[in-house]
């Protein structure tokens, strides 16, 4: 049985049981809830769920005595080498984080390699290909989110424990956790986060052990996220926080550096039909900006916008060309076209050149 089958079955079951969560997550509780899986593990010296009560998943854990605090410190030091803020950050970066590996694999899957395989020794190349092949089976499930949920969950779990025994202060915990809260913008629900976390857990276990370890750890984490999704103390009935402002189809953590060699002005205009609704670009043109600066002159439309829609400036946003290429990679070969160029997507799905009519530019701009 493929390793992804139980994850897909879980995903389908959760979708069939979808409901509208009634409770908003506070900004204080959200990073703690993101660490729900690590919170279910027993850490020496930290108060248990029975000690903490209803707020176990939404408050920083604590130690019941100085002896317990020392036990927690000793555990983090002896097992993980965590003794202060710097060693905590270093441990997470060197041992926990796997999403960056997914990004390297993805760059080869999409034929935009982050580095040359010639740089690797034969042993390193063999290891890279083995891990890449294993990770690729999860791509249809996790997409551009990769294994980000694993990095978020595990890192926040260690921050939670370190703060509990005062290896780091509350201010340091808040400072370090903020980055991971921002990364969580790649997700839209606890179900989505849970599925991504389980995929990351399976890869992490395969990376340090093998396929049997991956299967065992996948099953363990499936049980844990089921428990969290079914618990009102944890994820059940809690609404995933929505970002302020427009709800863009792609979040910042999902963006990739697709225009690595672009050295010209990079700003452009695009309608919300593309960046919010997620429709592909249907028409674009490049006009000469009135003033030199950051404006590339490119304007992008889904080609479904009405004149009334375009007359409302709130429906058009300023973005980078790299952002638009993430929405529609087919744009990349077009971007070096001179001012006065226009392209329309044909019935064959490809872009076709057409001269820019100044009147069209005035109407669409």
C-alpha positions in Angstrom: 0.0 0.0 0.0 1.4 3.4 -0.9 2.5 5.5 2.0 0.1 8.3 1.1 -3.1 6.2 1.0 -4.0 6.5 4.7 -3.3 10.3 4.5 -5.6 10.6 1.5 -8.3 8.6 3.3 -8.0 10.9 6.3 -8.1 13.9 4.0 -11.3 12.7 2.3 -12.9 11.8 5.6 -12.2 15.3 7.1 -13.6 16.9 3.9 -16.8 14.9 4.2 -17.2 15.9 7.8 -16.5 19.6 7.2 -18.2 22.1 9.5 -18.1 25.8 10.2 -15.9 26.4 13.3 -17.5 29.0 15.6 -14.5 30.2 17.7 -11.8 32.5 16.6 -8.2 31.8 17.6 -6.6 34.6 19.6 -3.1 35.8 18.5 -1.8 34.6 21.9 -3.3 31.1 21.5 -2.5 30.5 17.9 1.2 29.7 18.1 0.6 27.4 21.0 -2.2 25.6 19.1 0.2 25.2 16.2 2.4 23.2 18.6 -0.4 20.9 19.5 1.4 17.7 18.4 4.6 18.3 20.4 2.3 19.3 23.4 1.0 15.7 23.4 4.5 14.4 24.1 5.7 13.9 27.6 8.6 16.3 28.5 10.3 15.6 31.8 9.6 18.4 34.3 6.7 20.1 32.5 3.2 20.1 33.9 0.9 17.4 32.4 -2.5 17.9 30.8 -4.1 16.9 34.1 -2.1 19.7 35.9 -2.8 22.4 33.3 -6.5 21.7 32.7 -8.6 23.2 30.0 -5.9 25.7 28.8 -3.2 23.1 28.3 -3.0 23.7 24.5 -3.5 27.5 24.7 -1.1 28.6 27.4 2.6 28.3 27.9 3.3 25.1 30.0 4.9 25.4 33.4 7.0 23.5 35.9 5.4 22.7 39.3 8.7 23.2 41.2 12.3 24.3 40.9 13.2 20.6 40.8 10.9 20.1 37.8 12.3 23.1 36.1 15.8 21.7 36.4 14.6 18.3 35.1 13.2 20.0 32.0 16.4 22.0 31.5 18.5 18.8 31.9 16.4 17.0 29.4 16.6 19.7 26.8 20.4 20.0 27.3 21.3 16.3 27.4 19.0 15.1 24.6 19.0 18.1 22.2 21.9 20.3 23.3 19.6 23.2 24.1 20.9 25.4 26.8 20.1 28.9 25.7 18.5 30.9 22.9 21.3 30.4 20.4 21.6 26.7 20.9 17.8 26.4 20.6 17.7 28.2 17.3 20.7 26.2 16.0 19.2 22.9 17.0 15.9 23.7 15.2 17.7 24.9 12.1 20.1 22.0 11.9 17.9 19.1 13.1 14.2 20.0 12.8 13.8 22.0 9.6 13.0 19.9 6.5 11.0 22.3 4.3 14.1 23.7 2.8 15.0 20.2 1.5 11.5 20.0 -0.1 12.2 23.3 -1.8 15.4 21.9 -3.3 13.6 18.8 -4.5 10.8 20.9 -6.0 13.3 23.1 -7.9 14.5 19.9 -9.7 10.9 18.6 -10.2 10.0 21.9 -11.9 13.2 22.1 -13.9 14.5 25.2 -12.2 17.3 23.7 -10.0 18.6 25.6 -7.0 22.1 24.1 -7.6 24.0 21.8 -9.9 24.0 18.2 -9.0 27.6 18.1 -10.2 28.5 19.9 -6.9 27.5 16.7 -5.0 29.7 13.7 -4.3 28.5 10.3 -5.6 27.3 9.4 -2.1 25.6 12.7 -1.6 23.9 12.5 -5.0 22.6 9.0 -4.2 21.2 10.3 -0.9 19.6 13.3 -2.5 17.9 11.3 -5.2 16.6 8.8 -2.6 15.1 11.5 -0.5 13.8 13.4 -3.5 12.0 10.2 -4.8 10.4 9.6 -1.4 9.3 13.2 -1.0 7.8 13.4 -4.4 4.9 11.1 -3.6 3.6 13.8 -1.2 3.7 16.6 -3.8 0.1 16.1 -5.0 -1.1 16.4 -1.4 1.1 19.2 0.0 1.8 21.2 -3.2 3.6 24.5 -2.6 3.2 24.2 1.1 5.7 21.4 1.1 6.7 20.2 4.6 6.2 23.6 6.2 3.7 22.4 8.8 6.3 20.1 10.3 8.9 22.9 10.7 6.2 25.1 12.3 4.9 22.5 14.7 8.3 21.2 15.8 10.0 24.5 16.2 7.1 26.0 18.2 7.1 22.9 20.3 10.7 23.4 21.3 10.1 27.1 21.9 7.2 26.2 24.1 9.3 23.8 26.2 12.2 26.2 26.5 10.0 29.0 27.6 8.4 26.8 30.2 11.7 26.1 32.0 13.0 29.7 31.4 15.8 28.8 29.0 14.2 31.7 27.0 12.1 34.5 28.3 8.5 35.2 27.3 9.7 38.1 25.1 12.2 35.8 23.3 9.4 33.2 22.8 7.1 35.8 21.3 9.9 37.1 19.1 10.9 33.7 17.8 7.4 32.4 17.3 6.2 35.4 15.3 8.1 34.2 12.2 6.4 30.8 12.3 3.0 32.4 12.8 3.6 34.3 9.6 4.7 31.1 7.8 1.4 29.5 8.9 -0.3 31.9 6.4 0.3 29.2 3.8 -2.6 27.2 5.4 -6.3 27.9 5.5 -7.6 25.4 8.0 -6.5 23.0 10.8 -7.4 20.1 8.5 -5.0 21.4 5.9 -2.3 22.0 8.5 -2.8 18.5 10.0 -2.4 16.7 6.6 0.7 18.7 5.7 2.2 17.9 9.2 1.7 14.2 8.8 3.4 14.2 5.4 6.3 16.1 6.9 6.5 13.7 9.8 6.7 10.7 7.4 9.5 12.3 5.4 11.4 13.3 8.6 11.2 9.7 9.9 12.3 8.3 6.5 15.2 10.7 6.4 16.7 9.5 9.7 15.5 5.9 9.6 13.9 4.3 6.6 10.6 3.4 5.1 9.4 1.3 8.1 10.1 4.2 10.4 8.2 6.5 8.0 5.1 4.2 8.1 5.2 4.0 11.9 5.6 7.7 12.4 3.0 8.5 9.8 0.5 6.4 11.7 1.4 7.9 15.0 1.0 11.4 13.8 -2.3 10.6 12.1 -3.6 9.4 15.5 -2.3 12.6 17.2 -3.8 15.0 14.7 -7.1 13.1 14.8 -7.1 13.6 18.6 -6.4 17.3 18.2 -9.0 17.8 15.6 -11.5 16.1 17.9 -10.7 18.0 21.0 -12.3 21.2 22.0 -9.3 22.0 24.1 -7.2 21.9 21.0 -8.2 22.3 17.3 -11.9 21.3 17.3 -14.2 24.3 16.8 -11.4 26.8 16.3 -11.4 29.0 13.2 -8.1 29.3 11.4 -7.0 33.0 11.6 -7.6 34.9 8.4 -5.0 37.5 7.3 -6.0 41.1 7.3 -6.7 42.7 3.9 -7.1 40.8 0.7 -7.1 37.0 0.9 -4.5 36.3 -1.9 -4.6 32.9 -3.5 -0.9 32.4 -2.8 0.7 33.4 0.5 4.3 34.7 0.9 5.6 31.3 2.1 4.3 29.7 -1.2 6.3 32.1 -3.4 9.3 30.8 -5.3 12.2 32.8 -6.8 11.3 32.2 -10.4 13.0 35.4 -11.8 16.5 34.9 -10.5 18.3 36.8 -13.2 15.8 39.7 -13.7 17.7 43.0 -13.2 15.1 45.5 -14.5 12.2 47.3 -12.8 10.1 44.6 -11.2 6.7 46.2 -10.2 3.6 45.5 -12.2 -0.2 45.7 -12.0 -2.6 42.8 -11.8 -6.3 42.4 -11.1 -7.7 40.5 -8.1 -9.3 38.0 -10.5 -5.7 36.6 -10.8 -4.2 37.2 -7.4 -7.3 36.7 -5.2 -9.7 34.5 -7.3 -6.8 32.5 -8.8 -7.8 32.7 -12.5 -4.9 32.4 -15.0 -3.7 35.4 -16.9 -5.7 35.8 -20.1 -4.3 39.1 -21.4 -1.3 41.2 -20.7 0.5 44.2 -22.2 3.6 46.3 -21.5 3.4 50.0 -21.7 6.2 52.5 -21.2 5.8 53.9 -17.6 5.3 57.7 -17.3 8.3 57.9 -15.0 11.4 55.8 -14.6 11.6 53.8 -11.4 10.3 50.4 -10.2 7.5 50.1 -12.7 8.2 47.4 -15.4 5.2 48.6 -17.4 3.5 45.2 -17.3 -0.3 45.0 -16.8 -2.0 41.6 -16.2 -5.7 40.7 -16.6 -7.7 37.4 -16.4 -9.6 38.7 -19.5 -12.9 38.3 -17.7 -13.0 41.7 -16.0 -15.8 44.1 -16.9 -15.2 47.8 -17.5 -17.1 48.4 -14.3 -14.8 46.1 -12.4 -11.7 47.8 -13.8 -13.0 51.2 -12.9 -12.7 50.4 -9.2 -9.0 50.8 -8.3 -9.4 48.5 -5.3 -9.6 45.6 -7.7 -6.1 46.2 -9.0 -2.9 45.7 -7.0 0.8 46.4 -7.3 2.9 43.3 -7.3 6.3 42.0 -8.3 6.8 40.2 -11.6 8.1 37.3 -9.6 4.7 37.1 -7.8 2.8 37.0 -11.1 5.1 34.3 -12.4 4.2 32.2 -9.3 0.6 32.5 -10.3 1.3 31.8 -13.9 4.7 30.5 -14.9 3.8 30.8 -18.6 4.5 34.5 -18.3 8.2 34.1 -17.8 9.2 33.9 -21.5 7.1 37.0 -22.3 8.6 39.5 -19.8 11.6 40.6 -21.9 9.2 41.8 -24.7 9.6 45.5 -25.5 7.2 48.3 -24.5 4.2 48.2 -26.8 3.8 44.4 -26.7 0.6 42.6 -25.8 -0.2 38.9 -25.4 -3.5 37.1 -25.3 -4.0 33.5 -24.3 -5.5 31.5 -27.2 -7.8 28.5 -27.1 -4.8 26.3 -27.3 -3.7 27.6 -23.9 -0.6 29.4 -25.2 0.1 33.1 -25.3 0.1 34.8 -28.7 1.7 38.1 -29.5 -0.4 41.1 -30.7 0.5 44.8 -31.1 -0.7 47.0 -28.3 -3.5 49.3 -29.3 -3.0 52.6 -27.3 -6.8 52.8 -26.9 -6.8 49.3 -25.3 -4.1 50.5 -23.0 -6.1 53.5 -21.9 -9.3 51.4 -21.4 -7.7 48.6 -19.5 -5.3 50.7 -17.4 
